Amino acid sequence: MEPLEDPHGKGGLHVMKRIIVTGASGQIGIELVPYLRKIYGDSNVLATARRHVPGPVSEGGPFELLDVRDGKTFSKLVSSFKADTILHLAGILSAKAETMPQESWDINLGGTFTALEVAREHGAALFFPSSIAAFGPSTPQDNTPQVTIQRPTTIYGVAKVTCELLCDYYHKKYGVDTRGLRFPGLISYEALPGGGTTDYAVHIYYEALSKGRYTCYIAPGTYMDMMYMPDALAAVVQLMEADPSKLVNRNAYNVSAMSFAPEDIAASIKKFIPEFEISYDVDPVRQAIAESWPNSLDCTAAKEEWGFDPEYDLDRMTQDMLERLKQKRQATEG
Ligand code: AKB
């Protein structure tokens, strides 16, 4: 496929030309890779993952196996592909990381350190997905500022803050063009997330359609930031294509499109499936994680510095999710 000239109609610069994506089998990668290939051309996006991924990620363009802790292979791939940009998505999500703190530190922190070293060696730009998990219980919870207290209490969050700082360090010391987003919970119909605290906001749509009810592991009244995947994909490209002279807060920007509690998403689903019912069976581990994260982020810096402008609010997302999931079910049922 030929690259698109101006993907967002916003006068894109096309700073990125040859892109390597790590963790391409994850929830973001599965959608980001085809999205990038549409914009930059199939052959200009190399997808990598620890295991083979069937479908468009491995079949729609170049694909290689890569464990992000293997610096030698990583470096060879960047060199032979002539990549100018590394979108480093590989990582273990929050709840799963709590079950394997040592290994997740190795992958989340060690993998990012390796990616930064490879970026430095080859003069590539690097995107790092930070998270609302980079905040903790002592962070102001409402309208959480861009620059504030960051003392997370999860191993996932500790690695995220460390990586944000490492990205700043590599930019300052070596001039690596590092840029990052603090993602909220991401909701998508293509791929299920695995091992996150915000995953309920995806599962609820699947079960609303298949069972008409959902038992939620997060308690009512627990607010977290969220964003629909199309807005997250657009934000990655917009940030990476942004004029570097405007980027004050490179690592990493608060981004969010909505903040809701489980009863709010249930109410939104009820507008389209009136018989839908939510009940609760709270998981203390994920509830504690959720409570340690902000209720809502202040995204002013992202808006002012590179034009972050999400399109989907809760009801628009719900309508789209339910329609897309219905179409998917019909397609698989033949
Ligand atoms: C998770 O729940 O672990 C992720 C995140 C907010 O980083 N979705």
Boltz pocket constraint, residues with backbone or C-beta under 6 A from the ligand:
constraints:
  - pocket:
      binder: B
      contacts: [[A, 93], [A, 94], [A, 95], [A, 130], [A, 131], [A, 132], [A, 133], [A, 183], [A, 184], [A, 185], [A, 186], [A, 195], [A, 196], [A, 197], [A, 198], [A, 199]]
      max_distance: 6.0
